Every structure is written in C-alpha cells, then in structure tokens.
Amino acid sequence: MSGGVDSSVTAALLKEEGFDVVGITLQLYDQGEAVARKGACCAGQDIRDARRVAEKIGIPHYVLDYESRFRQEVIDEFADAYARGETPIPCVRCNEKVKFRDLLEAARDLGAAALATGHYVVSRRGAQGREMHRPADLDRDQSYFMFTTTPEQLDFLRFPLGHLTKTEARAIAAKFELSVAEKPDSQDICFVPEGRYAAIVEKLRPDAAEPGNIVHLDGRVLGRHQGVLHYTIGQRRGLGIAAGDPLFVVAIDATRREVLVGPKEALRTHRLDLKEVNWLGEALPADWPLAGIEVLVKVRSTHAPRPARLWLNALGQGVVEMVEGEDGVAPGQACVFYDPADGGSRVLGGGWIARAVRRVAENAA
C-alpha cells in the first residue's frame, strides 16, 4: 500500500471479497525530506494515507523500513547508470529488487497465499502457468515496468485492477469513502524531487559532473559541457552549442567524457543488443531458430509495441532487429517483448539495452 488510490482500492476490493488482508507499506527513502512533497510515494504523507485507508477498511497495517536496501539496489544503481552515460529506469529495478523480491519474501514469511498490488497488468492462467498480459486500460499499461518478474513470482502475484480503468478505480475508492479517492497520481521518480535528477547524481557520483567536449559525428569539437549527467540520448535543447542545423545527442562516452551530437537521422536505431534477458514465454527449444522469432517490442513505456525479430542465447543475452527502427534509444533503457499472436497482449519478457546500433552514426563514424 503506497498511499495512492490504486493500492488502496486493491486492498478494499480484496477485503470486500472476504480475504484476510494485511496492508504493507514500504518506507523507501527519508521521511524528513518527503513529508511535504506532492506526487511521490512510499514516504511521509503517503505512509499516513495508507494507514488511514487500512483503518477505514478494517485491516492491519505495517510499515517496513527498506531504506537501506532501496538505496543500495535502486538509488545507487540509478546514479551509477547516469555516470556511465546511460538512461536508467529505477521503477523497474524497484519492482525487481525490492517489491517482487524482498516484499514478496516478507509476504511468504507472513504465511500469505498471494501478494496483491495495484499495478495495471493482467495475470491469467495459461497452459504452462500464469501469464502476464497488458491491462484493459492501455493508457495505464504498466507491463513495461514489470518485465523482470519471474514465472515463480508471477505465480504468487495478483493484480486486481488489471480489468479496470483508472476512472473505474477512482469510482470504487469513492464508493468505499477512501480519503485518497481524488489523490493525484505519482509523476516524478519518487526519490528525485521535482525531476532534478542531476542534483542526485552529482551528489552521489561527482565524477559524472566533470566537464568534457561536445563532439560532432564528423569529429569536430563544437563546445564544452559541464558533465555527462546533464545529457540523454535524443536531447536537442540545452546543448550549449551554436550550429546551423538542429543537432541531437546521439551517444555519450562517459569514459572519455564526450557527448556526441549529430542530425536527427543519426538517432534512428534498428538493432539492440540486450543483457539480463528475462523470458516469460514457453520453454525455448534446444534448436532455437537461427532466423529468430517474430515479436512486438516496446523500448518506451508510452509507445505501442512495434514489430521486430528476436534472437536469444542461454547466457541471458539477446539481439533485437526492429522492422521500422526507433529514434533516441539509449543504453540502460528496457526492451520488452510482446506476443504478436494475440495482438501484443501477452508479455513474453524483456531485457536491458546494452548497446543501440545506429546505422547512420556508424557510417558517419
């Protein structure tokens, strides 16, 4: 129970259906810094909101202090990724290494039959166990952030809101007279005040703020920057250089402290090299097809799945060839696979992008 409307409605629905419900809230970062913040979760006011909801629906409520593990597994990795010139997704790591690992184990220790969350995804039984699917409300689809969920975890997880829209969830909260019925959704990364991620990274990894060169694809040095942490792939504004044509960040070399810029067409990515692939489909055959398999992929949470071809190996690595290509793909982002056989509803897994191959950039280099 994060203190928001979705997890509150989840608890209320399960209580109404007759389950023996226990509410768990995770304190993930310093309450003193978070009490007055809006649009956050898992600290300060949000913990109090969760407690009030638990009292209203009549369930026990516990707060678990996960600050140290959240710092180690999520915040430190977030800072390290930016220092490497990557674009991290801390919400995925939080699900993977805190909520669906540590919290899930806590649920088992309590003797729970299942761990239910307010995520907008659907879990349903398939021929070989539970499958993960996109929700009814595709505008709320959170499957992109859930690709690291293992089959064993999926068997223990339940997502009661997967068949609802956000409007329907708020209406249920109002019916139960929950104080959070009209509470705004979380917007920023929970531990990054007002989206100022650079301040967090500079504090934790000061080397990422060391200056370096801004270099054109053709080798020209166009200017200086004040740290690679201020740049992301696809960025156009705030480059601090003067050029006749629009230029975009197409690569970041943190080792050399270089920010590489080029024209928009240099952003087009067709091939992705993946690491730490998690597979949720059927067991892969020993003679994995040399031609790969057809999938749909998302490289951004807000984009619709697009056609691609996927190759995997036994080491958790993969290669994706996107049919149409994608602009502005960066290492550190996720590539999530969906099954084209059912219109892209079922999640087949995903992996972390280790390298994005840009044909124009390579040719120019």
N, C-alpha and C positions, 0 to 999 in steps of 0.2 A: 504494500500500500504506500504509494509515493506521495499521497496527499492530493492527488489530482482526481478529476471526475472519473476517468476510465477504471483505475484500480478500485475506486470506491464503489462504483456500480458493479464491478465484478464480485466484490465481497458481498454486497447486498443481494445480488441475484442468487448466489450460492446459498446464503443464509435462508432466503425465502424458499429455496427448493428443498430445504431440510438437511443440508450438510452441516457437519460440525466444523465451523470455520474459525481459523485463527489468523488474525491480521499481523503481518510482519512488515515493519518499515526499516529500511537501511539508512543509517546516518553515514553519508559518504564523504562529506567534507565539513570543514569547520563551521559550526553553527553561528559563531560570533560574526562571521563575515556574511552569513546568508540570511539572517533573520529578516532584514528589510528588503531583500531582493524580490523582484517580481519575475514570473516566468521561469522559475528554477524548479528543482525538485530535490527531495532527499536531504533536507536540512531545514533548521529553523522553523518558520511558519508552516512549512509543508508537513513536518512531523506532527505539529499540533493539529493541523487539519485532519490528518489521518486518524489521530487519536479521537477527535470529536466524532468522526464518521463511525469508528468502531463502537464508541459509546452509544451512538444513535441506533445502530442496528443490533446492538447487544452481543458483541463478540469480544473475546480477549484480544489485547493488542500489545505487541512487544516491539521494542526498538533495539536493533543490533548495531553495534559500533563497528563499521567496516572501513573506517577512515584510513587506517594504515595500509590495508590491502588494496583499497581503491587508489591510494597514492602510488603504490608500487606498480600495480598492474595496469592502471589506466592513465593517470596524470603523468607519471614519469615516461611512459611509452609515448604519449602524445607529444611531450617536449622533445624526446629523442627523435621522433619521426620528422618533426619540423626542422630540427637541427641537421637532419640528413637530406633536407630538400624535398621531403615527401609531403603528401596531404593526408593526414590520418583521419580515421573515423572512430572517435573514442566511444560512441554509443554501442558499436559492435563489440569492442573489447570489454565494455562493461557487462553486456549480456553474456559474453563468452566466459569471462574470467571471474565475475563476481555473482551476478544474478543466477545464471544457469549452471554454476559450478558450486560456489560456496553456499549460496542461499538454498540451492536445491539439496545439498547435503544436510543443511540445517533442517529442512522440511522432513527429510528422511529420518533424522535423529528424533524429531518430534513424533514420529510414527504416522506421518501424513500419508494418505493414499495418493495424493496428487499435489502439485504446485500450480496454482491458477494465477494468471497475470492479466493485465488489461491491454495487452498488445492486440493490434488489429491484424491477426492472421487466423487461418483456419487449420485445425488439426483434425484429420479424419482417418479412420481405419482403411488400410489398403491390403493388398494381397500378401505383403511381407512386413506388416507392421504399420504404425502410424505414419502418415504423410503430412507434409506441410503445404498449404495452399494459400494463395492470395485471398484477401477478405472480400466480403460483399461490397464494401465501400472502398473502391480503389484509390480514392483521394486520401484515404487514411492508411494505405498499404504500408506495413512495417516489415514485410518479409525480407527486404534488402538488408535490414539490420539484424536479421536472425539467421543468416546463412551458416554460421558456425555451430548452430545447435546440432548435437549428435543424435543419431537414432535412439540411443538409450535415454537421453534427456527428453526427447520428443515423446517417448512412451509415458513419461511421468508428468508432462506439462499439459495444461488445459488453457484454452483461450476463449472464454465465453462470449467475448464481444465480436468475434470474427464474422458473425452473420448480421451484425447491426451497423447502422450508420452512426456517425458522431451525433447527429441530431436526435436519433432514437436513444442513444446512451444518455444524453443530457435530459431527455424527457423522463427516462427511468429514474435518474437522480432526483428530479423534481418530484416524481411520484412518491419516492421514499423520503422526501423532505430532507435531503442531504445538503449540508451547508456549502458544498463545493459544486452544486449543480451548474452554476454560471461562472465558475472559476476559469480564467483564461488558460489556454494550453501552454506548455513549456515551449519556448522558442530557441533560446541560445543553448549552447553546450553548458551543462549545469555548473561546472566549476570555472567557467570563463565569463566574468562579469561584463555584460553589455557587448559581448562579441570581441573583446580586446584580447585575443589570443596571444598577440605578440608580446604583451607585457608578461604573461605567464611563462612563455618560452624563454624570454630574455632573463627572467629571474632564475629559472631552473637550469638553463643551458646558455650562459653568457657568450660562449664561443659562436653561437648562431647569430649574434649581433655584430660580429666583426665585419668591417667593410670589405668590398671587393669590386670587381669590374662587371659592368653590363656589356655583353658582347653580342654582336650581330652574328647570324648564321654564317655570313661570309668572312668572319674573322675580325671585323672592325671593332675596336673598343669604342663604345658610344658614351660611356659615362661611368659613374661610380654609384654603389649602393651602400646602405648602412646595415647590411645583414640579410642573409638569405631568408630569414624567418619572416620577412615582410613581403614575400613573393609566393605566388602559387601559379601552377600551370594554367594558361589561358587568360591570365591577368592582362588588362590593357591600360587601365588608369593607374596613375600614381607611380609610373616608372621613373620619372625624373629625368627624362632624356628628350631631346628635340630631334624629330625625324620628319621627312617629307610625307611618308606614308605611315598609316597606322601599324604599330608593332605590338606583338603579344609575347608574353613569356612562354617559351616552348620547351625549356628544360632548365634544371637547376643542378649545378655541380657543386655540392656543398664542400667537397674536399678541396677544390680549387677556389672556392668562394666566388664562383661565377654564375651570373644569371644570363641565360642565353635567350635572345629575342629574335623574332622573325615575323614574316607576314602571316595572315590568318590561315592560309592554306597549309602552312607548316604545322598547324595544330592537329591536322587530320590523322587519326590513328586507326590502323587496320589490324594490327596484331598485338596481343597482350601475352606476356609471359607471367604465369601465376605461381605463387608459392602457398604453402599451408592450405591446400585444397581440402574442403570437407564435402564428401559425396553423400547425398541423401536419396539417390535413386536406387534401383535394383542393383544387386551384386554385379560387378563388372566381369565380363567373361575373360578367361585367361588369354584368349586371342583377341584382345581389344583391337577393333578395326583400325587398320593403318590409315584409312581415309578419315578417321574421326567420326563423330556423330553430330547430327544437326541439333542445335539447341536455340533457345532465345536467351539473350543476356541483357542485364542492366548494369551499367557502370556508374549510374547516379540514381539515387533513391527516387527522384521525381520524374525520371524518364520511363516511358513504356518499354517493355522488353523488345529487343531487336534481334533479327536472325543472325546466327553465327555458327561456326563449326568448332568443335571442342576435341582436343586430344588430352589424355591424362596418362600418368605413369604411376607406378607403385610407390613412388617417393613423395607423394603429395604435391607434385608439380603438374602444371598444365599449360597448354597453349590454346588461345582463342583467336580465331580469324573472323573478324566482323565483316559481314557482307557489304554493308554500306559505310562502315567506318564511323568514327565518333570524334568530335572535337574536344580538346582540352583534357584528355585523360592523363592522370598523374599516378606515379608510383605511390603506394600507400592507400589508394582507394580500393574498393572491393569490386569484383566482377561476380555477379550472382547469376546462376543458371536456372532456366525455367523450361518445362517440357512443352515443346511445340504441339505434341499430340493432343493436348487438351486446351489449346488456345493460350498457353502460357500461364495456366493457373497453378500447377504444381511446381514447388521449389525442388530442384534437383541438387542444390548445393551451391558452392561458390569458392572463391579463393581471393587472396590478396594480390594486387598487381605489383609485381616486382620490376617490370620493365614494360614501357609502352613504345612500340616501334612506329615511328612516323616516317613515311616514305620520302616526303619532300625534305624533311630535316636531314635524313641520312644522305640523300643525293646531294644536298647542298653542302653538307659537311665533307 
